[in-house]
Amino acid sequence: MTPDDTGTAAWAQTRIDYLEKLGDELVNRGFRVRITVPRGQPPSLHVMNPDASALTENILVEAGAEGWWYWWSWAERIATADDVMGAADRVARVLAVS
C-alpha cells in the first residue's frame, strides 16, 4: 500500500491491525486499551494506566515514505510499527507512575 490509499478500507484495516498488535502487548503489561474509530478520522489506540487513570494517551499509526510508524498524539514518532516491543516499552515508560 502507498500513502495514496488512505481512503480505502484496506488502509484502515492495516492501521487497526498495527494498533491491535501494540494493544495486545500493552495489555500483557497491565495497561487498559481500546481502539477508537472516530467518524472521518483515523483509528487510534487509547491506552490507560489502571493504577493512575489520569495517565492516558491516544496512539496513532501512520504510513509515510519510510514505512509505518506509531505516533504520539502530539505528533512525535514512537517507533516503527514493526517494532511493537520497542513501542510498548516507550509507551509504558511515559505512562508509568513515578
N, C-alpha and C positions, 0 to 999 in steps of 0.2 A: 504494500500500500504506500501511497505517497501522500504528502500533505494536501494534495488536491482532492482527496477522497473524504474530506472532513464531514460532509453531509450524509454519508452513506451509513446504513445500518451496520455494515461490517466494521466500519471505523469506530462506531460507538461500542460495538461488542468487543473490539480489541482493547479499548480503554477499560471496559468493565473487567475483562479477563485479567489485565495487569493489576487493577485495583483489588480484585479478589485474591490474587496471589499475595499481595502485600498485606491485605486484611487478614488472611489466614495466618501469616507469620506473626502479626501483631496480637491476634487472639491467643496464639500459643504462648505469647509473652505476658498475657494477663490484661491486655487492653480490650476495651469495648469498641467495636467498629460497626459501621453501617454504610452501605453505598447509597448515595442520593443521586437522583437523576432529575434535576430541575428542568422544567419545560424551557426549551430554547438555549440551554447551557450544557456544557459537557458534564458527564458524571464525575463525582468526586467521592473520596473515602473520608467519612467523618470518623475521627479517632478520639477516644476519650480515655483518660487515666481514671479508673474506677476509684482509686484512693484519693483523688483530688479532682472532682468533676469540673472545676474551672480550667483544668489543663486539657484543652481540646485543640484540634486542628483539622482543617479540611485539606486533604492531599489530592492533587490533580495529576494526571498523566497526559503528556503531550508528545507529539512526534515533530521532529524537525530534520534538518539535513544530517544531523549526527545520530539519528535514531530516536527511540522512545526514551523519555525521562520522567521520573517522578518530580513533582514541583510542590513547594510550599505555597500556601495561599497568598503570600506576599511576593510571589514571582521570583523565587530563588530556587535553583535546582537542588534536589536532594541527592539523587543517584540515578544511574541508568536503570531503566525498567527491567533489565536482565539481572541486575544486582539487588535482588529482593532482600537478601540478608543485610547488605550494606545500608539500604534504605530503611529497613526496620531498625537497625542499630541507631541511625541518626534520629529517627522519629522518637524512639524510646528515650534517647538522651534528652531531647528537647522537652518531652512531656513527663520527665521524671520528677518526682517530689524531691526537693532539695533537702 
